[in-house]
Amino acid sequence: MKNRKNTGAYLRQLLDELIDNLHNTLAGAGYEEIRPSHGTVFQYIRDSGSRITELAAEGKITKQSMSAIVYELEEKGYLTRKPDVSDKRAVLFILTAKGEQVKALGQSINYEFEKNWEAKLGKKKYADFRNSLELLCDDTTLLKTENS
């Protein structure tokens, strides 16, 4: 048992493989400028738009770090601003057509990559694996609430 990795190490290895494949494939498709840190925006941005503070909270990074990422993506044409009708002082960021395109491509790349895991485990085991991850992630929220 002393040589056994903890579960987080296995999950991190899988995540690193997924991210490496995603960015290598995106670069090959002409999106060399998209970096792993940009994933926090593409993963969490709402269709109706998101505030920087919301994206920072979802991505578990500082507002300052998220601001730098958002402004960079805006400068590169992946995001645009729009007024937040619920608060005149606030601004929402939404994906441009270029941003939507790279998000959809990224999702497709990840879906195709995950087929490798499904092939290795088999359809049933992979479905169980995905369901277990979803359950654990849902329960993590419950655990935080119960332990607070």
DASULSUL-V148261 format. One record per residue. RES is the residue in one letter. OMEGA is omega in whole degrees, 0 to 359 (* if undefined). Layout:
BEGIN
res: <RES,RES>
omega: <OMEGA,OMEGA>
END
This chain:
BEGIN
res: <M,K,N,R,K,N,T,G,A,Y,L,R,Q,L,L,D,E,L,I,D,N,L,H,N,T,L,A,G,A,G,Y,E,E,I,R,P,S,H,G,T,V,F,Q,Y,I,R,D,S,G,S,R,I,T,E,L,A,A,E,G,K,I,T,K,Q,S,M,S,A,I,V,Y,E,L,E,E,K,G,Y,L,T,R,K,P,D,V,S,D,K,R,A,V,L,F,I,L,T,A,K,G,E,Q,V,K,A,L,G,Q,S,I,N,Y,E,F,E,K,N,W,E,A,K,L,G,K,K,K,Y,A,D,F,R,N,S,L,E,L,L,C,D,D,T,T,L,L,K,T,E,N,S>
omega: <186,178,182,176,173,185,179,179,178,180,179,179,179,179,179,178,180,181,179,179,181,186,174,180,176,179,179,179,177,180,181,185,179,182,179,180,179,180,180,178,183,181,191,183,179,178,181,181,181,172,177,181,179,180,179,180,180,182,179,175,182,177,180,178,179,178,180,180,182,181,177,179,176,180,182,175,179,181,171,180,169,179,175,184,180,180,185,180,187,177,176,174,178,177,171,176,177,178,177,181,181,177,179,178,179,178,179,178,180,178,180,180,181,175,175,178,179,179,181,183,190,185,184,181,180,177,177,178,180,180,179,178,179,179,179,179,176,181,179,178,179,181,179,180,182,183,182,*>
END
